[in-house]
Amino acid sequence: MARSVVALVACMVLLAPMACTAREQASTEQPQGSEGAYAPKRFDIEAQALATALRAFSEASGTAVLFDDVLVADRQTRGLHGETSPHNALRILLVGTGLEARFSSVNAVTVTLQSSPTADTAPAPDAEPPPVLDDRAARVLQSAIERALCSHASTRPGSFRLAMQLWIDATGSVSKAIALAPSDQPARDDDVLAAVQAVRVAGTFHRFSPVTILLASDRGLSDPCAASRGREG
């Protein structure tokens, strides 16, 4: 799973790495603050395949849920019928699956394997923690992706949702890009993946790979490519 999550909307909102709190700098589809994540909501999600249940949860709560299809394959959830917060609802859906939810912001979460450190598996005291994408690096990457997507009419962000993962090699090139949560237009998704593979950044970004990118819909609220045009002008 990705070590870093970056969300892109019309104004290029930054979501800090998983262990941090989001710093929102532009309007998003969801209410600002933590109200949406903790306010009780009604959920009616049947016992079913976990992947289907996660998509239903995302629609019901307005939360962007990132997960690897291979990771959730063949896993089932017991479902949920009742009123609770989105945070608790997701944890209930994951009970008994061996997976856990890691919230990278109020409205974005990644589903990963449960971490159960033991004496046998705990890292050595002198082991270095994996690098995380800091604010400055995230903004550099955001700008590069923004320029790539805004250079083609078919890939302009702001009108669709798409989650993808990027692998950056030692030369700073995007060596691989895959869709984690595709949009409703496969052809456009292919165009987006092709566009981001033209992104070039410093080779030091290799240590952050893979990076999860969340393109969020922001219909009509602002021009997603205004900043790019300003830099070109």
HUKAWO-V935783 format. One record per residue. N is the residue number from 0. RES is the residue in one letter. PHI is phi in whole degrees, 0 to 359 (NA if undefined). Layout:
# HUKAWO-V935783
n = [N N]
res = [RES RES]
phi = [PHI PHI]
This chain:
# HUKAWO-V935783
n = [0 1 2 3 4 5 6 7 8 9 10 11 12 13 14 15 16 17 18 19 20 21 22 23 24 25 26 27 28 29 30 31 32 33 34 35 36 37 38 39 40 41 42 43 44 45 46 47 48 49 50 51 52 53 54 55 56 57 58 59 60 61 62 63 64 65 66 67 68 69 70 71 72 73 74 75 76 77 78 79 80 81 82 83 84 85 86 87 88 89 90 91 92 93 94 95 96 97 98 99 100 101 102 103 104 105 106 107 108 109 110 111 112 113 114 115 116 117 118 119 120 121 122 123 124 125 126 127 128 129 130 131 132 133 134 135 136 137 138 139 140 141 142 143 144 145 146 147 148 149 150 151 152 153 154 155 156 157 158 159 160 161 162 163 164 165 166 167 168 169 170 171 172 173 174 175 176 177 178 179 180 181 182 183 184 185 186 187 188 189 190 191 192 193 194 195 196 197 198 199 200 201 202 203 204 205 206 207 208 209 210 211 212 213 214 215 216 217 218 219 220 221 222 223 224 225 226 227 228 229 230 231 232]
res = [M A R S V V A L V A C M V L L A P M A C T A R E Q A S T E Q P Q G S E G A Y A P K R F D I E A Q A L A T A L R A F S E A S G T A V L F D D V L V A D R Q T R G L H G E T S P H N A L R I L L V G T G L E A R F S S V N A V T V T L Q S S P T A D T A P A P D A E P P P V L D D R A A R V L Q S A I E R A L C S H A S T R P G S F R L A M Q L W I D A T G S V S K A I A L A P S D Q P A R D D D V L A A V Q A V R V A G T F H R F S P V T I L L A S D R G L S D P C A A S R G R E G]
phi = [NA 288 269 225 233 235 254 242 233 304 255 61 290 261 252 294 304 307 279 252 268 292 244 274 237 205 289 236 291 262 299 287 84 261 301 296 281 247 291 298 226 271 238 229 241 287 295 190 301 300 302 294 295 295 293 295 297 300 294 288 259 76 263 281 249 255 207 271 303 294 294 266 303 68 263 243 241 279 84 203 228 159 247 199 284 304 301 292 300 294 297 295 298 269 302 81 266 81 242 220 257 241 279 268 198 301 239 216 217 246 265 226 296 297 267 227 298 233 298 281 254 296 294 297 304 267 291 277 292 296 294 237 283 278 303 296 295 297 291 297 294 303 297 295 290 302 299 295 285 281 279 228 300 286 245 302 287 120 250 208 249 203 252 215 241 240 248 251 273 293 269 91 268 280 276 205 217 229 272 271 231 297 273 271 230 305 296 293 302 298 296 296 297 293 295 289 286 269 292 230 226 295 299 295 291 304 290 270 292 277 248 266 248 246 270 249 289 215 301 74 282 194 272 293 247 299 296 295 295 296 290 281 287]
